[in-house]
Amino acid sequence: MNKKETAEIKKNFSDKSGFFVMDRILTGFIDADKNVRCMKTSSCITMEAEEHDVYEETLKKVLNTNVGKNFCEYQFPNEAYEEGQPQEMLYSLLRSELKDELLCENFMNHISNTFCHEGPYAVITAYCRYTIRRKDKNDEYSGGEDEVYRYLLTAFCPVSTPKDGFVFDSSNNEITKKLNTELIINRAPSEGFLYPVFSNRSSDINHVMCYMKQAAKPNTSLVEDVLGCTFIMSAASEKISFQNILKSVVGDDLDYMVIKSVNEKLQEVAEESKDDTDKAVIDNTQLKNILSDIGIPQERVVMTDPVYEKYCGDVPLTVTNLIENKTVLTSPGITVNIKPDAADKVRTSVFEGRRCLLIDIDDPTIEINGLPVTLN
């Protein structure tokens, strides 16, 4: 799923859209010792509006449009569709529309037995239907026969006990200290997944989308243990690997202009691929082309293959994980944040024997700590 497809599902994740229905909800509570303390399925049709809204608000957070970072696609291995394996279990659960109590119980037990999660947590799974309006080659609705995309959306929500604090006791008109013992379920999921994926505006049962609230610290147990897929490098890890490759290949030629130019090339690749179903990636060959285009000497460019293999093997890197939305220049005691539209106004140079950072100022009036100052 790309950002556009994810945005379509998220935009229509509401009864108000007219094309979406959340039919049933499966909820469960799993304690810190991996025991399923409760499990329940509910019809959304008979559910109170306030309760329905809370479920909708929580589950919608899983549909994160930061695709490739917080929301990543994984392919099930061939054996995952064998009986009792994760893909087969999810497909059976999908077809049952969460109406088969035994399948729901097996699903909840599978999660409790395999998912590594610190502390207790709640599991919320919804069976949803989205009517896909057909589009023509001009990306306009054609009025043709509609398809129904049926999917399961699951959220894992941490559970915590609020800290003790002071409360106002209205019966005695006094402030007293209260000991909190209630287990509060967080409305912001820490992890989640969407199955099957929405690809080319249709259903793909061989892939699953995983949500991680903390992309820099992903819970690989969801991907590998619960879903049986192979975890791919995190966004943070990809960026670190890419930075190491640039430092090793470019060497002493690595300066502000090189870093800026590489980032612009990556943005071009992302823009060209924004409507593609597959996420935009680059490998060692494409990186060599980028470095050549920005003028890195050929004797440096040829070093890309062995260096890339050292840090990434033969795995391509996700372009959106490598792009910097702003440039941050840091030196001891100094930090300068530069937005993309101002990147051309910054240069590095040597002035009177000292290394300097030069910033072009079009308007002689600037602000320092919120106060206007005129540069003469």
ROMARTI-172378 format. One line per 10 residues: number of its first residue (from 1); for each residue x, y, z of C-alpha. Coordinates in pm, 1 decimal, padded with zeros to 6 digits, always signed. Layout:
<sites>
NUM> X Y Z  ...
</sites>
This chain:
<sites>
1> +00000.0 +00000.0 +00000.0  +00124.2 +00345.9 -00082.8  +00038.8 +00672.2 +00089.1  -00248.3 +00746.2 -00148.4  -00415.8 +00408.1 -00088.4  -00370.3 +00435.7 +00287.2  -00515.7 +00787.1 +00283.2  -00822.4 +00662.1 +00093.6  -00897.4 +00395.2 +00353.6  -00831.9 +00634.8 +00641.9
11> -01046.0 +00909.9 +00489.8  -01336.5 +00669.3 +00453.9  -01294.1 +00507.5 +00797.6  -01618.0 +00661.5 +00919.9  -01988.9 +00586.8 +00888.4  -02026.7 +00943.7 +00762.8  -01835.2 +00861.5 +00442.2  -02130.5 +00667.9 +00303.4  -01906.8 +00389.0 +00172.2  -01785.3 +00235.9 +00498.0
21> -01937.6 +00003.7 +00757.0  -01773.5 -00123.6 +01075.0  -01977.4 -00439.0 +01139.2  -01831.9 -00610.9 +01443.8  -01573.6 -00556.1 +01715.4  -01363.6 -00817.8 +01894.9  -01202.0 -00701.1 +02217.5  -00972.2 -00876.4 +02461.4  -00763.1 -00794.6 +02765.8  -00427.6 -00968.8 +02816.5
31> -00243.8 -00925.0 +03145.0  +00129.9 -00897.4 +03205.1  +00153.2 -01275.2 +03248.9  +00007.1 -01339.5 +02900.3  -00331.4 -01451.9 +03031.5  -00645.0 -01364.7 +02833.8  -00855.6 -01217.3 +03111.1  -01159.6 -01142.4 +02896.6  -01281.7 -01159.6 +02536.9  -01596.6 -01026.4 +02376.3
41> -01747.2 -00971.4 +02032.2  -02000.5 -00694.8 +01977.5  -02221.3 -00578.7 +01694.0  -02154.7 -00219.9 +01595.2  -02513.3 -00183.1 +01477.8  -02653.6 -00210.9 +01831.9  -02361.3 -00035.2 +01999.7  -02406.0 +00298.1 +02176.6  -02287.0 +00588.1 +01961.6  -02035.5 +00708.2 +02222.2
51> -01875.5 +00363.6 +02247.2  -01869.9 +00326.4 +01868.7  -01695.0 +00662.8 +01833.6  -01420.1 +00563.4 +02078.7  -01348.5 +00241.6 +01887.9  -01346.3 +00430.5 +01559.1  -01111.0 +00696.5 +01695.9  -00869.6 +00435.6 +01835.0  -00861.2 +00207.8 +01531.8  -00823.3 +00495.9 +01286.7
61> -00485.4 +00578.8 +01442.6  -00348.6 +00248.3 +01305.5  -00406.4 +00379.1 +00951.8  -00097.9 +00597.6 +00963.3  -00018.8 +00764.8 +00631.1  +00351.7 +00777.4 +00713.2  +00392.5 +00471.3 +00492.0  +00735.1 +00312.7 +00502.5  +00807.7 +00445.9 +00851.9  +00519.2 +00398.9 +01095.9
71> +00307.0 +00191.2 +00856.3  +00495.9 -00080.0 +00667.1  +00389.8 -00358.6 +00434.1  +00500.8 -00719.2 +00482.2  +00455.6 -01025.4 +00264.1  +00352.8 -01352.9 +00418.4  +00591.3 -01643.6 +00347.7  +00451.1 -01934.5 +00148.3  +00408.8 -02156.3 +00453.8  +00201.2 -01889.7 +00634.1
81> -00113.7 -02010.5 +00456.3  -00085.5 -02364.0 +00590.4  -00343.8 -02469.9 +00847.1  -00286.5 -02307.7 +01184.8  -00039.2 -02054.2 +01045.0  -00092.0 -01675.5 +01083.6  -00214.4 -01596.1 +00732.5  -00458.3 -01887.3 +00727.5  -00586.8 -01787.7 +01070.8  -00641.6 -01425.8 +00965.7
91> -00808.6 -01526.1 +00638.8  -01047.1 -01759.1 +00822.4  -01122.5 -01487.4 +01076.6  -01191.2 -01241.8 +00794.2  -01430.0 -01479.6 +00618.7  -01613.7 -01545.8 +00945.7  -01674.2 -01171.4 +00986.6  -01582.3 -01218.4 +01355.7  -01895.5 -01430.8 +01404.3  -01717.1 -01760.6 +01478.4
101> -01647.8 -01769.3 +01852.3  -01389.4 -02048.6 +01826.4  -01189.1 -01863.2 +01560.8  -01197.1 -01546.4 +01771.2  -01078.9 -01739.7 +02076.3  -00794.8 -01903.1 +01880.9  -00690.2 -01562.8 +01746.4  -00679.7 -01407.2 +02092.9  -00487.9 -01704.0 +02235.2  -00239.5 -01685.2 +01948.4
111> -00172.8 -01320.7 +02030.1  -00134.1 -01384.1 +02403.7  +00106.4 -01674.3 +02342.6  +00326.5 -01505.5 +02081.9  +00316.8 -01127.8 +02128.7  +00595.1 -00981.4 +02341.9  +00456.2 -00670.6 +02506.9  +00568.8 -00494.3 +02820.9  +00281.8 -00489.0 +03069.3  -00089.5 -00557.0 +03012.1
121> -00264.3 -00449.0 +02694.2  -00598.6 -00452.4 +02518.6  -00661.7 -00596.9 +02172.7  -00927.7 -00436.0 +01953.0  -01011.3 -00592.3 +01616.4  -01281.0 -00465.1 +01382.4  -01436.4 -00630.9 +01078.4  -01498.1 -00355.9 +00822.3  -01639.9 -00314.9 +00472.7  -01547.8 -00040.0 +00228.6
131> -01729.9 -00002.8 -00104.3  -01473.3 +00083.5 -00371.0  -01607.7 +00320.0 -00631.1  -01456.3 +00238.3 -00968.2  -01236.6 +00494.6 -01145.1  -01148.0 +00540.3 -01510.9  -00805.0 +00604.2 -01661.5  -00838.5 +00975.5 -01575.0  -00873.5 +00887.3 -01206.1  -01238.5 +00991.1 -01207.0
141> -01531.3 +00785.1 -01078.8  -01673.0 +00592.5 -01371.6  -01996.8 +00463.0 -01223.8  -01900.5 +00103.9 -01302.9  -01966.3 -00198.0 -01084.5  -01835.6 -00144.7 -00732.0  -01618.9 -00388.4 -00535.6  -01634.9 -00436.4 -00158.8  -01303.5 -00436.2 +00027.1  -01344.6 -00642.6 +00344.8
151> -01073.3 -00614.4 +00606.0  -00967.4 -00660.6 +00967.2  -00810.4 -00371.3 +01154.0  -00638.2 -00451.1 +01483.3  -00503.9 -00216.0 +01750.2  -00287.0 -00306.1 +02049.2  -00345.1 -00053.9 +02326.2  -00124.4 -00032.4 +02636.1  -00291.4 -00040.0 +02975.0  -00168.0 +00160.8 +03271.1
161> -00266.1 +00273.8 +03619.6  -00274.5 +00653.0 +03651.2  -00045.3 +00806.7 +03908.3  -00176.0 +00886.7 +04255.3  -00287.4 +01244.1 +04294.7  -00504.5 +01492.9 +04478.6  -00877.0 +01519.7 +04407.1  -01153.1 +01750.0 +04528.3  -01406.2 +01564.2 +04742.6  -01729.5 +01756.9 +04680.6
171> -01916.3 +01570.6 +04957.6  -01675.8 +01696.3 +05224.7  -01555.1 +02008.0 +05042.8  -01192.1 +01916.2 +05082.2  -00888.4 +01815.4 +04882.7  -00778.0 +01460.8 +04951.4  -00516.9 +01222.8 +04815.6  -00659.2 +00948.3 +04597.9  -00505.2 +00608.2 +04536.2  -00573.4 +00507.6 +04176.0
181> -00623.4 +00138.0 +04109.4  -00812.9 +00152.8 +03779.4  -00652.7 +00006.2 +03467.0  -00693.2 +00265.0 +03193.8  -00674.2 +00155.1 +02829.8  -00482.5 +00405.0 +02619.5  -00672.8 +00531.0 +02315.8  -00345.0 +00563.9 +02125.1  -00237.0 +00216.8 +02000.4  +00128.7 +00123.9 +02035.8
191> +00104.1 -00128.9 +01749.0  -00153.9 -00257.1 +01506.0  -00210.5 -00414.3 +01167.8  -00440.4 -00410.3 +00864.8  -00530.2 -00731.4 +00681.5  -00557.6 -00777.7 +00388.1  -00386.5 -00477.9 +00228.7  -00561.0 -00237.9 -00009.1  -00345.8 -00256.5 -00321.9  -00437.3 -00118.0 -00665.8
201> -00776.8 -00040.2 -00510.0  -00841.0 -00407.0 -00443.2  -00775.8 -00669.0 -00176.1  -00440.9 -00851.4 -00147.3  -00457.1 -01136.8 +00104.8  -00085.2 -01217.2 +00075.6  +00029.3 -00895.6 +00240.5  -00032.3 -00718.9 +00569.8  +00032.6 -00362.2 +00687.2  +00191.1 -00316.8 +01032.2
211> +00168.6 -00002.4 +01242.1  +00435.1 +00096.4 +01495.8  +00384.2 +00412.4 +01699.5  +00758.2 +00427.2 +01770.0  +00915.1 +00364.3 +01431.9  +01263.6 +00407.0 +01577.6  +01196.6 +00132.0 +01833.5  +00970.9 -00117.0 +01653.2  +00824.2 -00415.5 +01830.9  +00947.4 -00686.5 +01594.1
221> +00743.6 -00947.7 +01783.0  +00426.9 -00831.1 +01606.9  +00579.7 -00889.1 +01264.5  +00774.6 -01206.4 +01330.0  +00585.8 -01385.4 +01609.1  +00223.0 -01279.8 +01566.5  +00212.0 -01247.1 +01185.9  +00491.8 -01485.2 +01090.7  +00660.5 -01241.4 +00849.7  +01024.0 -01142.0 +00814.5
231> +01098.3 -00807.4 +00976.7  +01260.3 -00549.9 +00752.9  +01504.8 -00280.4 +00860.0  +01345.4 +00003.2 +01056.9  +01329.2 +00355.8 +00920.2  +01589.9 +00473.8 +01170.0  +01822.0 +00184.3 +01085.1  +01789.6 +00250.8 +00713.2  +01879.8 +00615.2 +00762.0  +02185.2 +00528.5 +00974.2
241> +02302.3 +00272.4 +00716.8  +02256.5 +00523.9 +00435.6  +02455.2 +00788.5 +00624.5  +02737.0 +00539.3 +00682.8  +02743.2 +00455.7 +00312.6  +02769.3 +00822.8 +00215.4  +03047.0 +00888.8 +00466.4  +03246.0 +00586.5 +00346.6  +03200.1 +00644.0 -00026.7  +03219.4 +01022.7 -00053.6
251> +03483.1 +01067.0 +00215.7  +03643.5 +01411.9 +00236.7  +03422.5 +01537.1 -00047.4  +03116.7 +01513.4 +00179.7  +03002.7 +01871.3 +00235.8  +02685.6 +02078.1 +00261.7  +02624.0 +02087.9 -00113.5  +02670.2 +01711.9 -00155.8  +02428.6 +01632.8 +00127.5  +02176.6 +01886.5 -00005.9
261> +02204.2 +01751.8 -00362.5  +02161.2 +01386.7 -00256.4  +01851.8 +01481.1 -00055.8  +01704.1 +01663.8 -00356.1  +01765.5 +01360.9 -00578.6  +01588.6 +01136.7 -00326.4  +01293.8 +01378.0 -00320.8  +01273.4 +01353.4 -00699.4  +01261.2 +00972.1 -00681.3  +00985.0 +00988.2 -00418.3
271> +00782.9 +01237.1 -00622.9  +00805.6 +01025.9 -00938.8  +00682.0 +00719.0 -00747.8  +00415.4 +00880.2 -00528.1  +00124.8 +00713.8 -00712.1  +00288.2 +00372.0 -00745.9  +00152.7 +00083.2 -00540.6  +00502.2 -00028.2 -00445.0  +00706.6 +00195.3 -00218.0  +00995.6 +00382.8 -00376.8
281> +01334.0 +00220.5 -00308.0  +01694.7 +00264.6 -00416.6  +01973.6 +00010.2 -00436.9  +02347.3 +00034.1 -00495.3  +02306.3 +00088.4 -00870.3  +02062.8 +00376.9 -00829.0  +02280.8 +00530.0 -00559.4  +02580.8 +00520.4 -00794.4  +02374.3 +00704.6 -01055.3  +02278.0 +00970.5 -00800.7
291> +02636.6 +01022.5 -00690.1  +02755.6 +01044.9 -01051.2  +02482.0 +01296.9 -01136.7  +02585.9 +01533.2 -00857.5  +02951.3 +01523.3 -00959.1  +03118.1 +01280.8 -00717.7  +03449.0 +01160.7 -00871.6  +03424.8 +00823.9 -01045.6  +03700.5 +00672.5 -00830.8  +03471.0 +00733.4 -00534.0
301> +03152.0 +00618.7 -00705.6  +03297.1 +00274.3 -00783.2  +03337.9 +00216.3 -00409.9  +02957.4 +00213.0 -00367.8  +02901.2 -00160.2 -00438.0  +03123.7 -00309.5 -00164.1  +03028.6 -00041.0 +00088.9  +02656.7 -00087.2 +00019.3  +02689.4 -00463.6 +00058.8  +02867.8 -00414.8 +00391.9
311> +02584.4 -00210.5 +00543.0  +02274.2 -00335.8 +00358.3  +02359.5 -00659.3 +00179.9  +02135.5 -00683.2 -00124.6  +01833.4 -00519.2 +00043.9  +01710.5 -00194.2 -00117.3  +01645.6 +00109.4 +00101.0  +01308.0 +00285.0 +00130.9  +01344.3 +00633.8 -00015.3  +01101.3 +00805.5 +00224.2
321> +01308.8 +00679.7 +00517.5  +01616.4 +00857.8 +00381.8  +01470.2 +01197.7 +00294.9  +01529.8 +01486.8 +00532.7  +01241.1 +01734.8 +00546.9  +01472.7 +02002.4 +00681.2  +01845.9 +02054.1 +00707.6  +01995.7 +02081.5 +01054.7  +02347.1 +02219.9 +01090.2  +02507.9 +02157.9 +01427.1
331> +02836.5 +02264.6 +01581.1  +02932.1 +02292.3 +01949.5  +02699.1 +02554.8 +02093.7  +02524.9 +02626.7 +01760.3  +02223.7 +02468.0 +01586.7  +02074.3 +02604.7 +01264.2  +01748.1 +02465.9 +01119.2  +01700.2 +02523.3 +00747.6  +01371.5 +02459.3 +00567.8  +01384.2 +02307.6 +00215.9
341> +01285.2 +02633.4 +00041.9  +01579.3 +02812.8 +00206.6  +01845.5 +02548.9 +00145.2  +01998.6 +02748.5 -00142.7  +02058.2 +03045.9 +00086.4  +02320.7 +02859.7 +00291.1  +02684.7 +02809.3 +00193.3  +03004.9 +02699.9 +00358.2  +03325.4 +02886.5 +00286.2  +03666.8 +02988.1 +00419.4
351> +03697.3 +03356.6 +00509.7  +04027.8 +03506.8 +00628.6  +04154.0 +03157.9 +00707.6  +03848.8 +03056.9 +00912.7  +03580.8 +02807.1 +00814.5  +03246.7 +02989.2 +00796.9  +02876.7 +02923.4 +00747.1  +02727.9 +03192.4 +00519.6  +02353.9 +03263.5 +00508.6  +02210.6 +03493.0 +00242.0
361> +01956.6 +03738.9 +00388.4  +01713.4 +03897.4 +00138.4  +01539.1 +04114.5 +00398.8  +01780.1 +04320.5 +00614.3  +01537.0 +04295.8 +00906.7  +01552.5 +03971.8 +01102.2  +01430.9 +03863.1 +01445.5  +01652.9 +03756.0 +01732.7  +01468.2 +03603.3 +02028.0  +01150.4 +03755.6 +01890.9
371> +01293.6 +04107.9 +01863.7  +01343.7 +04285.0 +01528.3  +01702.8 +04360.7 +01435.7  +01826.2 +04537.2 +01121.7  +02148.0 +04413.5 +00961.0  +02361.8 +04690.0 +00819.2
</sites>
